[in-house]
């Protein structure tokens, strides 16, 4: 794994909202009389479910990746290619010929023999790329992770689909 990125955990806003809604729902059952016990029971039940869901979301948090030096968030991309493209992909990364990435043959269906694992910072000043090869049941590294900074990271980001 790359020592220049760290995984952080933030607070889930949606979890906090669910907790508030759950508390309000459970509290609202106190406004009904004993003769309306079915409504009170339903409010208590739904309030408890919403509270549990909110608590789970808050405890799980929102995970994100950050580049240590710049503090910029990092997005992880996984691109899949035909297994015959492994040498070409490694040569593209070694030679920094990123404009050739869109010309590689993409994976066909579930026959993804090669995976390009990318980490690109939101400010486009950091990128890490590693090629993996599918060996039955899992992807194994097919080379060392390559790190790119500044202009090289920007160029790589420009040639990644859905990344401009």
TORMI-851859 format. One record per atom (N, C-alpha, C): x, y, z; chain; atom name. Coordinates in Angstrom, 1 decimal, decimal comma. Atoms other than C-alpha are relative to their C-alpha. Example, Ala and Ser with C-alpha at 12.3 -4.5 7.8 and 13.67 -1.06 7.14 Angstrom:
2
+--------+--------+--------+-------+------+
!     c1 !     c2 !     c3 ! chain ! atom !
+--------+--------+--------+-------+------+
!    0,9 !   -1,2 !    0,0 !     A !    N !
!   12,3 !   -4,5 !    7,8 !     A !   CA !
!    0,9 !    1,2 !    0,0 !     A !    C !
!   -0,9 !   -1,1 !    0,0 !     A !    N !
!   13,7 !   -1,1 !    7,1 !     A !   CA !
!   -0,8 !    1,1 !    0,8 !     A !    C !
+--------+--------+--------+-------+------+
end
This chain:
164
+--------+--------+--------+-------+------+
!     c1 !     c2 !     c3 ! chain ! atom !
+--------+--------+--------+-------+------+
!    0,8 !   -1,2 !    0,0 !     A !    N !
!    0,0 !    0,0 !    0,0 !     A !   CA !
!    0,9 !    1,2 !    0,0 !     A !    C !
!   -0,7 !   -1,3 !    0,2 !     A !    N !
!    1,0 !    3,6 !   -0,6 !     A !   CA !
!    0,1 !    0,7 !    1,4 !     A !    C !
!   -0,2 !   -0,8 !   -1,3 !     A !    N !
!    2,5 !    5,5 !    2,4 !     A !   CA !
!   -0,4 !    1,4 !   -0,1 !     A !    C !
!    0,3 !   -1,4 !    0,2 !     A !    N !
!    1,5 !    8,8 !    0,9 !     A !   CA !
!   -1,5 !    0,3 !    0,1 !     A !    C !
!    1,4 !   -0,2 !   -0,2 !     A !    N !
!   -2,2 !    8,3 !    1,4 !     A !   CA !
!   -0,5 !   -0,6 !    1,3 !     A !    C !
!    0,5 !    0,6 !   -1,2 !     A !    N !
!   -4,2 !    7,7 !    4,5 !     A !   CA !
!   -1,5 !   -0,1 !   -0,1 !     A !    C !
!    1,4 !    0,2 !   -0,1 !     A !    N !
!   -7,7 !    6,4 !    5,1 !     A !   CA !
!   -0,5 !    0,7 !    1,2 !     A !    C !
!    0,6 !   -0,8 !   -1,2 !     A !    N !
!   -9,8 !    8,7 !    7,3 !     A !   CA !
!   -1,5 !   -0,4 !    0,0 !     A !    C !
!    1,4 !    0,3 !   -0,3 !     A !    N !
!  -13,3 !    8,3 !    8,8 !     A !   CA !
!   -0,6 !    1,3 !    0,5 !     A !    C !
!    0,7 !   -1,2 !   -0,4 !     A !    N !
!  -15,7 !   11,2 !    9,0 !     A !   CA !
!   -1,4 !   -0,4 !    0,5 !     A !    C !
!    1,3 !    0,2 !   -0,6 !     A !    N !
!  -19,1 !   11,7 !   10,5 !     A !   CA !
!   -1,0 !   -0,1 !   -1,1 !     A !    C !
!    1,1 !    0,2 !    1,0 !     A !    N !
!  -22,1 !   10,5 !    8,5 !     A !   CA !
!   -1,2 !    0,9 !    0,4 !     A !    C !
!    1,1 !   -1,0 !   -0,2 !     A !    N !
!  -24,6 !   13,4 !    8,2 !     A !   CA !
!   -1,3 !   -0,7 !   -0,1 !     A !    C !
!    1,3 !    0,8 !    0,1 !     A !    N !
!  -27,3 !   11,0 !    7,0 !     A !   CA !
!   -0,3 !   -0,8 !    1,2 !     A !    C !
!    0,2 !    0,8 !   -1,2 !     A !    N !
!  -26,8 !    8,9 !   10,1 !     A !   CA !
!   -0,5 !    0,9 !    1,2 !     A !    C !
!    0,5 !   -1,0 !   -1,0 !     A !    N !
!  -27,2 !   12,0 !   12,4 !     A !   CA !
!   -1,5 !    0,4 !   -0,3 !     A !    C !
!    1,4 !   -0,3 !    0,3 !     A !    N !
!  -30,4 !   12,9 !   10,5 !     A !   CA !
!   -0,9 !   -1,1 !    0,4 !     A !    C !
!    0,9 !    1,2 !   -0,4 !     A !    N !
!  -31,8 !    9,4 !   11,0 !     A !   CA !
!   -0,1 !   -0,1 !    1,5 !     A !    C !
!    0,1 !    0,0 !   -1,5 !     A !    N !
!  -31,0 !    9,6 !   14,7 !     A !   CA !
!   -1,0 !    1,0 !    0,5 !     A !    C !
!    1,0 !   -1,1 !   -0,4 !     A !    N !
!  -32,9 !   12,9 !   15,0 !     A !   CA !
!   -1,4 !   -0,4 !   -0,3 !     A !    C !
!    1,4 !    0,5 !    0,4 !     A !    N !
!  -35,9 !   11,5 !   13,0 !     A !   CA !
!   -0,5 !   -1,1 !    1,0 !     A !    C !
!    0,4 !    1,1 !   -0,9 !     A !    N !
!  -35,9 !    8,4 !   15,2 !     A !   CA !
!   -0,4 !    0,5 !    1,4 !     A !    C !
!    0,3 !   -0,6 !   -1,3 !     A !    N !
!  -35,8 !   10,4 !   18,4 !     A !   CA !
!   -1,3 !    0,7 !    0,0 !     A !    C !
!    1,2 !   -0,7 !    0,2 !     A !    N !
!  -38,6 !   12,6 !   17,2 !     A !   CA !
!   -1,2 !   -0,9 !   -0,1 !     A !    C !
!    1,1 !    1,0 !    0,2 !     A !    N !
!  -40,7 !    9,6 !   16,1 !     A !   CA !
!   -0,3 !   -0,7 !    1,3 !     A !    C !
!    0,2 !    0,7 !   -1,3 !     A !    N !
!  -40,2 !    7,8 !   19,5 !     A !   CA !
!   -0,7 !    1,0 !    1,0 !     A !    C !
!    0,6 !   -1,0 !   -0,9 !     A !    N !
!  -41,0 !   11,0 !   21,4 !     A !   CA !
!   -1,4 !    0,3 !   -0,3 !     A !    C !
!    1,3 !   -0,4 !    0,5 !     A !    N !
!  -44,1 !   11,7 !   19,3 !     A !   CA !
!   -1,1 !   -1,0 !    0,5 !     A !    C !
!    1,0 !    1,0 !   -0,4 !     A !    N !
!  -45,8 !    8,5 !   20,6 !     A !   CA !
!   -0,5 !    0,5 !    1,4 !     A !    C !
!    0,5 !   -0,5 !   -1,3 !     A !    N !
!  -46,2 !   10,3 !   24,0 !     A !   CA !
!   -1,2 !    0,9 !   -0,1 !     A !    C !
!    1,1 !   -0,9 !    0,2 !     A !    N !
!  -48,8 !   12,6 !   22,5 !     A !   CA !
!   -1,3 !   -0,7 !   -0,2 !     A !    C !
!    1,2 !    0,8 !    0,2 !     A !    N !
!  -51,3 !    9,8 !   21,9 !     A !   CA !
!   -0,5 !   -0,6 !    1,3 !     A !    C !
!    0,6 !    0,6 !   -1,2 !     A !    N !
!  -53,7 !    8,4 !   24,5 !     A !   CA !
!    0,1 !   -1,5 !    0,0 !     A !    C !
!    0,0 !    1,4 !   -0,2 !     A !    N !
!  -54,0 !    4,9 !   25,8 !     A !   CA !
!   -0,9 !   -0,7 !   -1,0 !     A !    C !
!    1,0 !    0,6 !    0,9 !     A !    N !
!  -57,0 !    4,3 !   23,5 !     A !   CA !
!    0,6 !   -0,1 !   -1,4 !     A !    C !
!   -0,6 !    0,0 !    1,3 !     A !    N !
!  -54,7 !    4,9 !   20,5 !     A !   CA !
!    1,3 !   -0,8 !    0,1 !     A !    C !
!   -1,2 !    0,7 !   -0,2 !     A !    N !
!  -52,2 !    2,2 !   21,5 !     A !   CA !
!    0,6 !   -0,6 !   -1,3 !     A !    C !
!   -0,6 !    0,6 !    1,2 !     A !    N !
!  -51,8 !    0,7 !   18,0 !     A !   CA !
!    0,9 !    1,1 !   -0,7 !     A !    C !
!   -0,8 !   -1,1 !    0,6 !     A !    N !
!  -50,6 !    4,1 !   16,7 !     A !   CA !
!    1,3 !    0,2 !    0,8 !     A !    C !
!   -1,1 !   -0,1 !   -0,8 !     A !    N !
!  -48,3 !    4,4 !   19,7 !     A !   CA !
!    1,0 !   -1,1 !   -0,2 !     A !    C !
!   -0,9 !    1,2 !    0,2 !     A !    N !
!  -46,9 !    0,9 !   19,1 !     A !   CA !
!    0,7 !    0,2 !   -1,4 !     A !    C !
!   -0,6 !   -0,2 !    1,3 !     A !    N !
!  -46,3 !    1,7 !   15,4 !     A !   CA !
!    1,1 !    1,0 !    0,0 !     A !    C !
!   -1,0 !   -1,0 !   -0,1 !     A !    N !
!  -44,5 !    4,9 !   16,2 !     A !   CA !
!    1,2 !   -0,4 !    0,7 !     A !    C !
!   -1,2 !    0,5 !   -0,8 !     A !    N !
!  -42,3 !    3,2 !   18,8 !     A !   CA !
!    0,8 !   -1,0 !   -0,9 !     A !    C !
!   -0,7 !    1,0 !    0,8 !     A !    N !
!  -41,5 !    0,4 !   16,4 !     A !   CA !
!    0,8 !    0,7 !   -1,1 !     A !    C !
!   -0,7 !   -0,7 !    1,1 !     A !    N !
!  -40,6 !    2,6 !   13,4 !     A !   CA !
!    1,1 !    0,9 !    0,5 !     A !    C !
!   -1,0 !   -0,8 !   -0,7 !     A !    N !
!  -38,8 !    5,0 !   15,7 !     A !   CA !
!    1,2 !   -0,8 !    0,4 !     A !    C !
!   -1,1 !    0,8 !   -0,4 !     A !    N !
!  -36,7 !    2,2 !   17,0 !     A !   CA !
!    0,8 !   -0,5 !   -1,2 !     A !    C !
!   -0,7 !    0,4 !    1,2 !     A !    N !
!  -35,8 !    1,0 !   13,5 !     A !   CA !
!    0,8 !    1,1 !   -0,6 !     A !    C !
!   -0,7 !   -1,2 !    0,5 !     A !    N !
!  -34,9 !    4,5 !   12,4 !     A !   CA !
!    1,2 !    0,3 !    0,9 !     A !    C !
!   -1,1 !   -0,2 !   -0,9 !     A !    N !
!  -32,8 !    4,9 !   15,5 !     A !   CA !
!    1,2 !   -0,9 !   -0,2 !     A !    C !
!   -1,0 !    1,0 !    0,3 !     A !    N !
!  -30,9 !    1,7 !   14,9 !     A !   CA !
!    0,7 !    0,2 !   -1,3 !     A !    C !
!   -0,6 !   -0,3 !    1,3 !     A !    N !
!  -30,3 !    2,5 !   11,3 !     A !   CA !
!    0,9 !    1,2 !    0,1 !     A !    C !
!   -0,8 !   -1,2 !   -0,2 !     A !    N !
!  -29,0 !    6,0 !   12,3 !     A !   CA !
!    1,3 !   -0,3 !    0,8 !     A !    C !
!   -1,1 !    0,4 !   -0,9 !     A !    N !
!  -26,8 !    4,5 !   15,0 !     A !   CA !
!    1,1 !   -0,8 !   -0,8 !     A !    C !
!   -0,9 !    0,8 !    0,9 !     A !    N !
!  -25,3 !    2,0 !   12,5 !     A !   CA !
!    0,8 !    0,9 !   -0,9 !     A !    C !
!   -0,6 !   -1,0 !    0,9 !     A !    N !
!  -24,6 !    4,8 !   10,0 !     A !   CA !
!    1,0 !    0,9 !    0,7 !     A !    C !
!   -0,9 !   -0,9 !   -0,8 !     A !    N !
!  -23,0 !    7,0 !   12,6 !     A !   CA !
!    1,3 !   -0,8 !    0,4 !     A !    C !
!   -1,1 !    0,8 !   -0,4 !     A !    N !
!  -20,8 !    4,2 !   13,9 !     A !   CA !
!    0,9 !   -0,4 !   -1,1 !     A !    C !
!   -0,8 !    0,4 !    1,1 !     A !    N !
!  -19,7 !    3,1 !   10,5 !     A !   CA !
!    0,8 !    1,2 !   -0,6 !     A !    C !
!   -0,7 !   -1,2 !    0,5 !     A !    N !
!  -18,9 !    6,7 !    9,5 !     A !   CA !
!    0,1 !    0,0 !   -1,5 !     A !    C !
!   -0,2 !   -0,2 !    1,4 !     A !    N !
!  -18,0 !    8,0 !    6,1 !     A !   CA !
!    1,5 !   -0,1 !   -0,2 !     A !    C !
!   -1,4 !    0,2 !    0,2 !     A !    N !
!  -14,7 !    6,7 !    4,9 !     A !   CA !
!    0,5 !    0,7 !   -1,3 !     A !    C !
!   -0,5 !   -0,6 !    1,1 !     A !    N !
!  -12,5 !    8,6 !    2,6 !     A !   CA !
!    1,6 !    0,0 !    0,0 !     A !    C !
!   -1,5 !    0,1 !    0,1 !     A !    N !
!   -8,8 !    8,7 !    1,4 !     A !   CA !
!    0,5 !    1,4 !   -0,2 !     A !    C !
!   -0,6 !   -1,3 !    0,0 !     A !    N !
!   -6,5 !   11,7 !    1,8 !     A !   CA !
!    1,5 !   -0,1 !   -0,4 !     A !    C !
!   -1,4 !   -0,1 !    0,3 !     A !    N !
!   -3,1 !   12,6 !    0,3 !     A !   CA !
!    0,7 !    0,7 !    1,2 !     A !    C !
!   -0,5 !   -0,5 !   -1,3 !     A !    N !
!   -0,9 !   13,2 !    3,4 !     A !   CA !
!    0,6 !    1,4 !   -0,2 !     A !    C !
!   -0,7 !   -1,3 !    0,2 !     A !    N !
!    1,2 !   16,1 !    2,0 !     A !   CA !
!   -0,9 !    1,2 !   -0,3 !     A !    C !
!    0,8 !   -1,1 !    0,4 !     A !    N !
!   -1,5 !   18,2 !    0,4 !     A !   CA !
!   -1,3 !    0,1 !    0,8 !     A !    C !
!    1,3 !    0,1 !   -0,7 !     A !    N !
!   -4,5 !   17,1 !    2,5 !     A !   CA !
!   -1,2 !   -0,1 !   -1,0 !     A !    C !
!    1,1 !    0,2 !    1,0 !     A !    N !
!   -6,5 !   16,7 !   -0,8 !     A !   CA !
!   -0,6 !   -1,4 !    0,0 !     A !    C !
!    0,6 !    1,3 !    0,0 !     A !    N !
!   -9,0 !   14,0 !   -1,0 !     A !   CA !
!    0,4 !   -0,8 !   -1,3 !     A !    C !
!   -0,4 !    0,9 !    1,1 !     A !    N !
!   -8,1 !   11,0 !   -3,2 !     A !   CA !
!   -1,1 !   -0,9 !   -0,4 !     A !    C !
!    1,0 !    0,9 !    0,5 !     A !    N !
!  -10,4 !    9,0 !   -5,4 !     A !   CA !
!    0,6 !   -1,2 !   -0,6 !     A !    C !
!   -0,5 !    1,2 !    0,5 !     A !    N !
!   -9,8 !    5,4 !   -6,2 !     A !   CA !
!   -0,8 !   -0,5 !   -1,2 !     A !    C !
!    0,6 !    0,5 !    1,2 !     A !    N !
!  -10,5 !    4,1 !   -9,7 !     A !   CA !
!    0,6 !   -1,3 !   -0,4 !     A !    C !
!   -0,4 !    1,3 !    0,4 !     A !    N !
!  -10,4 !    0,6 !  -11,0 !     A !   CA !
!   -0,4 !   -0,2 !   -1,5 !     A !    C !
!    0,3 !    0,2 !    1,4 !     A !    N !
!  -10,1 !    0,1 !  -14,8 !     A !   CA !
!    0,4 !   -1,4 !   -0,4 !     A !    C !
!   -0,2 !    1,3 !    0,3 !     A !    N !
!  -10,3 !   -3,3 !  -16,3 !     A !   CA !
!    0,3 !   -0,2 !   -1,5 !     A !    C !
!   -0,4 !    0,2 !    1,4 !     A !    N !
!   -8,6 !   -4,5 !  -19,5 !     A !   CA !
!    0,1 !   -1,4 !   -0,4 !     A !    C !
!   -0,2 !    1,4 !    0,5 !     A !    N !
!   -8,2 !   -7,6 !  -21,7 !     A !   CA !
!    1,4 !   -0,4 !    0,5 !     A !    C !
!   -1,3 !    0,6 !   -0,6 !     A !    N !
!   -5,4 !   -9,9 !  -20,3 !     A !   CA !
!    1,2 !    0,2 !   -1,0 !     A !    C !
!   -1,1 !   -0,2 !    0,9 !     A !    N !
!   -3,4 !   -9,4 !  -23,5 !     A !   CA !
!    0,6 !    1,4 !    0,0 !     A !    C !
!   -0,5 !   -1,4 !    0,0 !     A !    N !
!   -2,9 !   -5,7 !  -22,7 !     A !   CA !
!    0,9 !    0,3 !    1,2 !     A !    C !
!   -0,8 !   -0,2 !   -1,2 !     A !    N !
!   -0,8 !   -6,2 !  -19,5 !     A !   CA !
!    1,4 !    0,6 !   -0,3 !     A !    C !
!   -1,3 !   -0,6 !    0,4 !     A !    N !
!    2,6 !   -5,5 !  -21,2 !     A !   CA !
!   -0,1 !    1,4 !   -0,5 !     A !    C !
!    0,2 !   -1,4 !    0,5 !     A !    N !
!    1,3 !   -2,5 !  -23,1 !     A !   CA !
!   -0,4 !    1,0 !    1,1 !     A !    C !
!    0,4 !   -0,8 !   -1,2 !     A !    N !
!   -0,3 !   -1,1 !  -19,9 !     A !   CA !
!    1,2 !    0,4 !    0,8 !     A !    C !
!   -1,2 !   -0,3 !   -0,8 !     A !    N !
!    2,9 !   -1,4 !  -18,0 !     A !   CA !
!    1,0 !    0,9 !   -0,7 !     A !    C !
!   -0,9 !   -0,9 !    0,8 !     A !    N !
!    4,9 !    0,2 !  -20,8 !     A !   CA !
!   -0,5 !    1,4 !   -0,1 !     A !    C !
!    0,6 !   -1,3 !    0,0 !     A !    N !
!    2,4 !    3,1 !  -20,9 !     A !   CA !
!    0,3 !    0,7 !    1,3 !     A !    C !
!   -0,3 !   -0,6 !   -1,3 !     A !    N !
!    2,9 !    3,7 !  -17,2 !     A !   CA !
!    1,5 !    0,4 !    0,1 !     A !    C !
!   -1,5 !   -0,3 !   -0,1 !     A !    N !
!    6,7 !    3,4 !  -17,4 !     A !   CA !
!    0,4 !    1,2 !   -0,9 !     A !    C !
!   -0,4 !   -1,0 !    0,9 !     A !    N !
!    6,9 !    5,7 !  -20,4 !     A !   CA !
!   -0,8 !    1,3 !    0,1 !     A !    C !
!    0,9 !   -1,1 !   -0,2 !     A !    N !
!    4,2 !    8,1 !  -19,1 !     A !   CA !
!   -0,7 !    0,4 !   -1,3 !     A !    C !
!    0,7 !   -0,2 !    1,2 !     A !    N !
!    2,4 !    7,8 !  -22,4 !     A !   CA !
!   -1,5 !   -0,2 !    0,3 !     A !    C !
!    1,3 !    0,2 !   -0,4 !     A !    N !
!   -1,0 !    8,2 !  -20,8 !     A !   CA !
!   -1,1 !    0,2 !   -1,0 !     A !    C !
!    1,0 !   -0,2 !    1,1 !     A !    N !
!   -2,8 !    9,3 !  -24,0 !     A !   CA !
!   -0,3 !   -1,4 !   -0,7 !     A !    C !
!    0,3 !    1,3 !    0,6 !     A !    N !
!   -2,6 !    5,6 !  -25,0 !     A !   CA !
!   -0,9 !   -0,9 !    0,8 !     A !    C !
!    0,8 !    0,8 !   -0,9 !     A !    N !
!   -4,7 !    4,3 !  -22,1 !     A !   CA !
!   -1,4 !   -0,2 !   -0,6 !     A !    C !
!    1,3 !    0,2 !    0,6 !     A !    N !
!   -8,1 !    5,0 !  -23,9 !     A !   CA !
!    0,1 !   -1,0 !   -1,2 !     A !    C !
!   -0,1 !    0,9 !    1,2 !     A !    N !
!   -6,8 !    2,9 !  -26,9 !     A !   CA !
!    0,2 !   -1,4 !    0,4 !     A !    C !
!   -0,1 !    1,3 !   -0,4 !     A !    N !
!   -6,3 !   -0,2 !  -24,8 !     A !   CA !
!   -1,4 !   -0,7 !   -0,1 !     A !    C !
!    1,2 !    0,8 !    0,2 !     A !    N !
!   -8,8 !   -3,0 !  -25,3 !     A !   CA !
!   -0,6 !   -0,2 !    1,4 !     A !    C !
!    0,6 !    0,2 !   -1,4 !     A !    N !
!  -11,3 !   -2,9 !  -22,3 !     A !   CA !
!   -0,4 !   -1,5 !    0,2 !     A !    C !
!    0,4 !    1,4 !   -0,4 !     A !    N !
!  -12,3 !   -6,1 !  -20,5 !     A !   CA !
!   -1,4 !   -0,3 !   -0,7 !     A !    C !
!    1,2 !    0,4 !    0,6 !     A !    N !
!  -15,1 !   -8,0 !  -22,2 !     A !   CA !
!   -0,8 !   -0,9 !    1,0 !     A !    C !
!    0,8 !    0,7 !   -1,0 !     A !    N !
!  -17,8 !   -9,0 !  -19,7 !     A !   CA !
!    0,8 !   -0,3 !    1,3 !     A !    C !
!   -0,7 !    0,4 !   -1,2 !     A !    N !
!  -16,3 !  -10,9 !  -16,8 !     A !   CA !
!    1,4 !   -0,5 !   -0,2 !     A !    C !
!   -1,3 !    0,5 !    0,4 !     A !    N !
!  -13,1 !  -11,6 !  -18,6 !     A !   CA !
!    1,1 !    1,0 !    0,2 !     A !    C !
!   -0,9 !   -1,0 !   -0,3 !     A !    N !
!  -11,1 !   -8,9 !  -16,9 !     A !   CA !
!    1,3 !   -0,6 !    0,5 !     A !    C !
!   -1,2 !    0,6 !   -0,4 !     A !    N !
!   -7,6 !  -10,3 !  -16,8 !     A !   CA !
!    1,0 !    1,0 !    0,6 !     A !    C !
!   -0,9 !   -1,0 !   -0,5 !     A !    N !
!   -5,9 !   -7,0 !  -16,0 !     A !   CA !
!   -0,8 !    1,1 !    0,6 !     A !    C !
!    0,6 !   -1,1 !   -0,7 !     A !    N !
!   -6,8 !   -4,3 !  -13,5 !     A !   CA !
!    1,0 !    1,1 !    0,2 !     A !    C !
!   -0,8 !   -1,1 !   -0,3 !     A !    N !
!   -5,4 !   -0,9 !  -13,3 !     A !   CA !
!   -0,6 !    0,7 !    1,2 !     A !    C !
!    0,5 !   -0,6 !   -1,3 !     A !    N !
!   -5,8 !    0,4 !   -9,7 !     A !   CA !
!    0,7 !    1,4 !    0,1 !     A !    C !
!   -0,5 !   -1,3 !    0,0 !     A !    N !
!   -5,5 !    4,2 !   -9,6 !     A !   CA !
!   -0,5 !    0,8 !    1,2 !     A !    C !
!    0,4 !   -1,0 !   -1,0 !     A !    N !
!   -5,5 !    6,8 !   -6,8 !     A !   CA !
!    0,4 !    1,4 !   -0,5 !     A !    C !
!   -0,2 !   -1,4 !    0,5 !     A !    N !
!   -5,9 !   10,4 !   -8,0 !     A !   CA !
!   -0,6 !    1,0 !    0,9 !     A !    C !
!    0,5 !   -1,0 !   -0,9 !     A !    N !
!   -6,1 !   13,4 !   -5,8 !     A !   CA !
!   -0,9 !    1,0 !   -0,7 !     A !    C !
!    0,9 !   -0,9 !    0,6 !     A !    N !
!   -8,8 !   15,9 !   -6,3 !     A !   CA !
!    0,6 !    1,2 !   -0,6 !     A !    C !
!   -0,7 !   -1,2 !    0,5 !     A !    N !
!   -6,3 !   18,7 !   -6,9 !     A !   CA !
!    0,9 !   -0,4 !   -1,2 !     A !    C !
!   -0,8 !    0,6 !    1,1 !     A !    N !
!   -4,6 !   16,4 !   -9,6 !     A !   CA !
!    1,5 !    0,2 !    0,1 !     A !    C !
!   -1,4 !   -0,2 !   -0,2 !     A !    N !
!   -1,2 !   16,9 !   -8,1 !     A !   CA !
!    0,7 !   -1,3 !    0,5 !     A !    C !
!   -0,5 !    1,2 !   -0,4 !     A !    N !
!   -0,8 !   13,3 !   -7,0 !     A !   CA !
!   -0,8 !   -1,2 !   -0,6 !     A !    C !
!    0,6 !    1,2 !    0,5 !     A !    N !
!   -1,5 !    9,9 !   -8,6 !     A !   CA !
!    0,8 !   -1,2 !    0,3 !     A !    C !
!   -0,7 !    1,2 !   -0,2 !     A !    N !
!   -0,6 !    6,4 !   -7,9 !     A !   CA !
!   -0,7 !   -1,1 !   -0,9 !     A !    C !
!    0,5 !    1,0 !    0,9 !     A !    N !
!   -1,0 !    3,5 !  -10,4 !     A !   CA !
!    0,7 !   -1,3 !    0,2 !     A !    C !
!   -0,6 !    1,3 !   -0,1 !     A !    N !
!   -0,5 !   -0,2 !  -10,1 !     A !   CA !
!   -0,8 !   -1,0 !   -0,9 !     A !    C !
!    0,6 !    1,0 !    0,8 !     A !    N !
!   -1,2 !   -3,0 !  -12,5 !     A !   CA !
!   -0,2 !   -1,3 !    0,7 !     A !    C !
!    0,3 !    1,3 !   -0,6 !     A !    N !
!   -2,8 !   -6,2 !  -11,3 !     A !   CA !
!   -0,4 !   -1,0 !   -1,1 !     A !    C !
!    0,4 !    1,0 !    0,9 !     A !    N !
!   -3,2 !   -9,5 !  -13,1 !     A !   CA !
!   -0,9 !   -1,0 !    0,7 !     A !    C !
!    0,9 !    0,9 !   -0,7 !     A !    N !
!   -6,1 !  -11,9 !  -12,4 !     A !   CA !
!    0,6 !   -1,4 !   -0,1 !     A !    C !
!   -0,5 !    1,3 !   -0,1 !     A !    N !
!   -4,8 !  -15,2 !  -11,2 !     A !   CA !
!   -1,1 !   -0,7 !    0,8 !     A !    C !
!    1,3 !    0,6 !   -0,5 !     A !    N !
!   -7,7 !  -17,6 !  -10,4 !     A !   CA !
!   -0,3 !    0,4 !    1,5 !     A !    C !
!    0,7 !   -0,4 !   -1,2 !     A !    N !
!   -9,8 !  -16,2 !   -7,6 !     A !   CA !
!    0,4 !    1,4 !    0,6 !     A !    C !
!   -0,3 !   -1,3 !   -0,5 !     A !    N !
!   -8,0 !  -12,9 !   -7,0 !     A !   CA !
!    1,0 !    0,7 !   -1,0 !     A !    C !
!   -1,0 !   -0,8 !    0,7 !     A !    N !
!   -5,9 !  -10,1 !   -8,5 !     A !   CA !
!    1,3 !    0,1 !    0,7 !     A !    C !
!   -1,3 !   -0,1 !   -0,6 !     A !    N !
!   -2,2 !  -10,2 !   -7,9 !     A !   CA !
!    0,8 !    1,1 !   -0,6 !     A !    C !
!   -0,8 !   -1,1 !    0,6 !     A !    N !
!    0,2 !   -7,3 !   -8,4 !     A !   CA !
!    0,9 !   -0,5 !   -1,1 !     A !    C !
!   -0,9 !    0,4 !    1,1 !     A !    N !
!    2,0 !   -7,5 !  -11,7 !     A !   CA !
!    1,2 !    0,9 !   -0,2 !     A !    C !
!   -1,1 !   -0,9 !    0,1 !     A !    N !
!    4,4 !   -4,8 !  -11,0 !     A !   CA !
!    0,0 !    1,0 !    1,2 !     A !    C !
!    0,0 !   -0,9 !   -1,1 !     A !    N !
!    5,4 !   -2,1 !   -8,5 !     A !   CA !
!   -1,0 !    1,2 !   -0,3 !     A !    C !
!    0,8 !   -1,1 !    0,1 !     A !    N !
!    3,2 !    0,8 !   -7,8 !     A !   CA !
!    0,8 !    1,2 !   -0,4 !     A !    C !
!   -0,7 !   -1,1 !    0,5 !     A !    N !
!    4,1 !    3,9 !   -9,7 !     A !   CA !
!   -0,7 !    1,3 !    0,5 !     A !    C !
!    0,5 !   -1,3 !   -0,6 !     A !    N !
!    3,8 !    7,4 !   -8,2 !     A !   CA !
!    0,2 !    1,1 !   -1,0 !     A !    C !
!   -0,2 !   -1,1 !    0,9 !     A !    N !
!    3,2 !   10,5 !  -10,3 !     A !   CA !
!   -0,4 !    1,3 !    0,8 !     A !    C !
!    0,3 !   -1,3 !   -0,6 !     A !    N !
!    3,2 !   14,2 !   -9,2 !     A !   CA !
!   -0,2 !    1,1 !   -1,0 !     A !    C !
!    0,2 !   -1,2 !    0,8 !     A !    N !
!    2,1 !   17,5 !  -10,6 !     A !   CA !
!   -0,4 !   -0,2 !   -1,4 !     A !    C !
!    0,4 !    0,1 !    1,4 !     A !    N !
!    2,1 !   17,6 !  -14,4 !     A !   CA !
!   -0,3 !   -1,5 !   -0,5 !     A !    C !
!    0,3 !    1,4 !    0,4 !     A !    N !
!    2,3 !   13,8 !  -14,8 !     A !   CA !
!   -1,3 !   -0,5 !    0,6 !     A !    C !
!    1,2 !    0,4 !   -0,7 !     A !    N !
!   -0,5 !   13,3 !  -12,3 !     A !   CA !
!   -1,2 !    0,6 !   -0,8 !     A !    C !
!    1,0 !   -0,7 !    0,7 !     A !    N !
!   -2,6 !   15,9 !  -14,2 !     A !   CA !
!   -0,3 !   -0,7 !   -1,4 !     A !    C !
!    0,1 !    0,7 !    1,2 !     A !    N !
!   -1,9 !   14,1 !  -17,5 !     A !   CA !
!   -0,7 !   -1,3 !    0,1 !     A !    C !
!    0,7 !    1,3 !   -0,3 !     A !    N !
!   -2,9 !   10,7 !  -16,1 !     A !   CA !
!   -1,4 !    0,2 !    0,2 !     A !    C !
!    1,4 !   -0,2 !   -0,3 !     A !    N !
!   -6,1 !   12,1 !  -14,7 !     A !   CA !
!   -0,8 !    0,4 !   -1,2 !     A !    C !
!    0,7 !   -0,5 !    1,2 !     A !    N !
!   -7,0 !   13,7 !  -18,1 !     A !   CA !
!   -0,4 !   -1,2 !   -0,9 !     A !    C !
!    0,3 !    1,1 !    0,9 !     A !    N !
!   -6,9 !   10,3 !  -19,8 !     A !   CA !
!   -0,8 !   -1,2 !    0,7 !     A !    C !
!    0,8 !    1,0 !   -0,7 !     A !    N !
!   -9,0 !    8,4 !  -17,2 !     A !   CA !
!   -1,4 !    0,2 !   -0,3 !     A !    C !
!    1,4 !   -0,2 !    0,3 !     A !    N !
!  -12,6 !    7,8 !  -18,3 !     A !   CA !
!   -0,7 !    0,6 !    1,2 !     A !    C !
!    0,8 !   -0,7 !   -1,0 !     A !    N !
!  -15,1 !   10,0 !  -16,3 !     A !   CA !
!    0,8 !    0,8 !    1,0 !     A !    C !
!   -0,9 !   -0,8 !   -0,9 !     A !    N !
!  -12,2 !   12,0 !  -14,8 !     A !   CA !
!    0,5 !    1,2 !   -0,8 !     A !    C !
!   -0,5 !   -1,2 !    0,7 !     A !    N !
!  -11,7 !   15,5 !  -16,1 !     A !   CA !
!    0,3 !    1,1 !    1,0 !     A !    C !
+--------+--------+--------+-------+------+
end
